[in-house]
Amino acid sequence: MTHEITVIPGDGIGQEVTPAAVEVLEALEIDFEFHEAEAGDHVAEETGEALPEETYDLAASTDATLFGAAGETAADVILPLREAVDSFVNVRPAKAYPGVDALRPETDLVFLRENTEGVYSGHEDRLSDDLSTLTRVVTTSASERLAEFACDFVEDGEYDGFHIAHKANVMRETDGRFRDAVLEVADDRGVQTEEVLMDAFATHVCLDPTQFDVVACPNLAGDVLSDLAAGLVGGLGMLPSANVGPDRGLFEPVHGSAPDIAGEGVANPAATIISAAMLLEYLGHDEEGQAVRDAVEGVLEDGPRTPDLGGDASTEDVTAAILERLN
Ligand code: GGG
């Protein structure tokens, strides 16, 4: 069986780390057909449109998409792409790997970020020269969908339960709805939950990340708190993610386009290659996914490192070392 994969490098270092992950997938004995597609700032500059229809259609019809990074046009690229694969949750593991100089080496947690609504629903208005507004959308149905996924995730991974990070003491209606819906599903499913206010979570996770395993969050909170956790495990180059939908998925590093280093060939490919491992697992190739994870972990432990991890290796050096361990 051939897996059809859309590959969208996007902007900045996405152009460097995405080919690295494709090289790793190509090294496996799995039948892939890759469809390279364009999106991002550079496409908007040329055509006036950051996400061409054919790119959207490919993501919406292939088995999985590997995405690199979004820049200034993130709202026009990554949000519709997540919609194209009907992904209602963004799974963002934050794990400190042996050998990586992490602020909190004991960190090992997973964010389950609601992926369709909240303040990322796109309802922003400029009402006057002085006033702009944003409508925050929270539905019971999307919150329940996330909660069902969280319960399955906890049961499959044999976790004790999950935390719900929210700010329902202030956003009583929207985060209140999110919290109540998630609590009700977890209660019905007999899955333990613990609530934590998202601002307090930010402090607690820095002080002692071992308090947390699985954290379900509204959209913006999941985006921000997972970036914060990246700071605990060696930086944004370390966090992969899976945007999971019922029939297809979109896999991307958590980091953006990193314009400060784009074009230098020194971006850390680890997050994108681990995202490719998540893609493999999503498609049912658990063994190959684990082999890719083992190869990345081996290189992180005692192989060449990119400058973000204190080394002077290039993206290509690190990718070559990962491929060598894989073969
Ligand atoms: N590869 C992820 C990426 O491009 N991140 C940049 C960004 O702005 N992301 C917003 C989001 O993840 O919702």
Residues whose N, C-alpha, C, O or C-beta is under 5 A from the ligand:
A	BS01	GGG	G68 A69 A70 A74 D223 E252 P253 V254 H255 G256
